Amino acid sequence: MHFISYIPLIIAWLIFGLSHSFLASGFVKQAAIKIMNGSYKYYRFLYSVFATLLLIIVVDIHVSTVSLPVWQPLLVEKIIAIMLIIAGLAIMIACTKKYFMDLSGIDAILGKSAPLVLQTKGMHTYVRHPLYTGTLLFVWAVYLYAPYWNNLISCICITLYTLIGMYFEEKKLVVEYGDAYVEYQKQVPALLPLKYGRV
């Protein structure tokens, strides 16, 4: 494996992760409130547009990276991978559909706002972060189907960013919901739908 050929991909994911975390930080949001004043309600929408465009660039770098296979998957592995891809994609679509208005910031443009409510029903009964679960299932299933080095590198980058981002998001959620979220943490695992799993 010529590691140097994958450096642009690693840098691209690093830039995506750092910029995403920076723009979502409390410090930047407080600064944006002072600068944007009444227009701050559009911050999440602008943030979503920027993140989407940056992700498109990262994905383009990913697919443009000439890569070699880590191994040659068997037919049974490909079949299992396809089933997992469908499952992960279904979870992602369900979560995105449910939270699209809030996550994208379009609700602010439409003049709609929903009160903060701790989600504990549906898929949240099994894991605290179903969107992350679906995303990780999807990307690792893609790697199982096409085990190339660029896919492996992207999977590792996405997994690390998800785990780090989830750590800080959990802290924010504890502040927002207090003891209710602390109790929810005790009852429901973060990513793996296992009764005694803590991740």
C-alpha positions as CSV (number, residue, x, y, z in Angstrom):
1,M,0.0,0.0,0.0
2,H,1.4,3.4,-1.0
3,F,0.4,5.3,2.1
4,I,1.3,8.7,0.7
5,S,-1.5,8.4,-1.9
6,Y,-4.0,8.3,0.9
7,I,-2.8,11.4,2.7
8,P,-5.1,13.8,0.8
9,L,-8.1,11.7,1.9
10,I,-7.0,11.6,5.5
11,I,-6.4,15.4,5.4
12,A,-9.9,15.9,3.8
13,W,-11.6,14.0,6.6
14,L,-9.5,15.8,9.2
15,I,-10.6,19.2,7.8
16,F,-14.2,18.1,7.7
17,G,-14.2,16.9,11.3
18,L,-12.3,19.9,12.7
19,S,-14.5,22.4,10.8
20,H,-17.7,20.6,11.8
21,S,-16.7,20.5,15.4
22,F,-15.4,24.1,15.4
23,L,-18.6,25.5,13.8
24,A,-20.8,23.5,16.2
25,S,-18.8,24.6,19.3
26,G,-20.4,26.8,21.9
27,F,-17.7,29.4,21.5
28,V,-18.4,29.9,17.8
29,K,-22.2,29.9,18.4
30,Q,-21.9,32.6,21.0
31,A,-19.8,34.7,18.7
32,A,-22.3,34.1,15.9
33,I,-25.1,35.3,18.1
34,K,-23.3,38.6,18.7
35,I,-22.4,39.0,15.0
36,M,-25.6,37.9,13.4
37,N,-28.0,39.2,16.0
38,G,-31.6,38.4,14.8
39,S,-30.3,36.5,11.8
40,Y,-28.7,33.9,14.1
41,K,-31.8,31.7,13.6
42,Y,-30.4,30.9,10.1
43,Y,-27.0,29.8,11.5
44,R,-27.9,26.1,11.6
45,F,-29.1,26.2,8.0
46,L,-25.9,27.9,6.8
47,Y,-23.9,25.5,8.8
48,S,-25.8,22.5,7.2
49,V,-25.2,23.9,3.7
50,F,-21.5,24.4,4.4
51,A,-21.1,20.9,5.9
52,T,-23.0,19.3,3.0
53,L,-20.8,21.0,0.4
54,L,-17.6,20.1,2.3
55,L,-18.8,16.5,2.6
56,I,-19.4,16.4,-1.2
57,I,-15.8,17.5,-1.7
58,V,-14.5,14.8,0.8
59,V,-16.5,12.1,-1.0
60,D,-15.2,13.2,-4.3
61,I,-11.6,12.9,-3.0
62,H,-12.5,9.5,-1.6
63,V,-13.9,8.1,-4.9
64,S,-11.0,9.7,-6.9
65,T,-8.4,8.0,-4.8
66,V,-6.8,5.1,-6.6
67,S,-6.9,2.2,-4.2
68,L,-6.0,-1.4,-3.9
69,P,-8.1,-4.1,-2.3
70,V,-7.3,-5.2,1.3
71,W,-8.6,-8.6,0.5
72,Q,-11.0,-10.3,-2.1
73,P,-14.4,-10.7,-0.5
74,L,-16.3,-14.0,-0.9
75,L,-19.8,-14.1,-2.4
76,V,-21.3,-14.8,1.1
77,E,-19.5,-11.7,2.4
78,K,-20.9,-9.6,-0.3
79,I,-24.4,-10.9,0.3
80,I,-24.1,-10.1,4.0
81,A,-22.7,-6.7,3.2
82,I,-25.6,-5.9,1.0
83,M,-28.1,-6.7,3.7
84,L,-26.2,-4.6,6.2
85,I,-26.0,-1.7,3.7
86,I,-29.7,-1.8,3.3
87,A,-30.3,-1.9,7.1
88,G,-27.9,0.9,7.8
89,L,-29.3,3.0,5.0
90,A,-32.9,2.4,6.2
91,I,-31.9,3.6,9.7
92,M,-30.2,6.7,8.3
93,I,-33.2,7.6,6.1
94,A,-35.7,7.0,9.0
95,C,-33.6,9.3,11.3
96,T,-33.0,11.9,8.7
97,K,-36.6,12.0,7.8
98,K,-37.7,12.4,11.4
99,Y,-35.2,15.2,12.3
100,F,-34.6,16.8,8.9
101,M,-36.4,20.1,9.7
102,D,-34.4,20.6,12.9
103,L,-31.0,19.2,11.8
104,S,-31.0,21.1,8.5
105,G,-32.2,24.4,10.0
106,I,-35.0,24.8,7.5
107,D,-37.4,25.1,10.3
108,A,-36.0,28.6,11.0
109,I,-36.5,29.7,7.4
110,L,-40.1,28.4,7.5
111,G,-40.6,30.2,10.8
112,K,-41.3,27.0,12.6
113,S,-39.7,25.9,15.9
114,A,-40.3,22.9,18.0
115,P,-39.6,22.7,21.8
116,L,-36.7,20.7,23.0
117,V,-38.0,17.2,23.8
118,L,-35.8,14.3,24.9
119,Q,-36.4,11.6,22.4
120,T,-36.7,8.2,24.0
121,K,-39.2,6.4,21.8
122,G,-38.9,4.5,18.6
123,M,-35.3,3.6,17.7
124,H,-34.2,5.7,20.7
125,T,-35.6,2.9,22.9
126,Y,-32.7,0.7,21.8
127,V,-29.8,3.2,21.3
128,R,-29.4,6.8,22.2
129,H,-27.9,7.7,18.8
130,P,-29.6,5.7,16.1
131,L,-28.4,8.0,13.3
132,Y,-24.8,7.3,14.3
133,T,-25.6,3.6,14.6
134,G,-27.0,3.5,11.1
135,T,-24.2,5.6,9.6
136,L,-21.5,3.3,11.1
137,L,-23.3,0.2,10.0
138,F,-23.7,1.6,6.5
139,V,-20.0,2.7,6.0
140,W,-18.5,-0.5,7.5
141,A,-20.9,-2.6,5.4
142,V,-19.7,-0.8,2.3
143,Y,-16.2,-1.6,3.3
144,L,-17.2,-5.3,3.7
145,Y,-18.7,-5.3,0.2
146,A,-15.7,-3.4,-1.3
147,P,-12.7,-3.9,1.0
148,Y,-10.4,-1.3,-0.5
149,W,-7.9,0.8,1.4
150,N,-9.7,4.1,0.7
151,N,-12.9,2.6,2.1
152,L,-11.0,1.4,5.2
153,I,-9.4,4.7,5.8
154,S,-12.7,6.6,5.4
155,C,-14.4,4.1,7.8
156,I,-11.8,4.6,10.4
157,C,-12.0,8.4,10.1
158,I,-15.8,8.4,10.2
159,T,-15.8,6.1,13.3
160,L,-13.2,8.2,15.2
161,Y,-15.1,11.4,14.4
162,T,-18.4,9.9,15.4
163,L,-17.1,8.6,18.7
164,I,-15.4,11.9,19.6
165,G,-18.4,13.9,18.5
166,M,-20.7,11.7,20.4
167,Y,-18.7,12.2,23.6
168,F,-19.1,16.0,23.4
169,E,-22.7,15.8,22.3
170,E,-23.5,13.7,25.3
171,K,-22.1,16.4,27.6
172,K,-24.3,18.9,25.8
173,L,-27.3,16.8,26.2
174,V,-26.7,16.3,29.9
175,V,-26.6,20.1,30.2
176,E,-29.8,20.5,28.2
177,Y,-31.9,17.8,29.8
178,G,-30.2,17.3,33.2
179,D,-31.1,14.3,35.3
180,A,-33.5,13.0,32.7
181,Y,-30.7,12.4,30.2
182,V,-28.4,11.0,32.9
183,E,-31.1,8.4,33.7
184,Y,-31.6,7.8,30.0
185,Q,-27.8,7.1,29.7
186,K,-28.1,4.4,32.4
187,Q,-31.1,2.7,30.7
188,V,-30.1,2.8,27.0
189,P,-26.7,2.1,25.3
190,A,-25.2,4.7,23.0
191,L,-24.7,2.8,19.8
192,L,-25.0,-0.9,20.1
193,P,-28.5,-2.2,20.9
194,L,-27.3,-4.5,23.6
195,K,-29.0,-4.6,27.0
196,Y,-25.7,-4.5,28.9
197,G,-23.7,-2.6,26.3
198,R,-22.4,0.9,27.2
199,V,-21.3,1.9,23.7
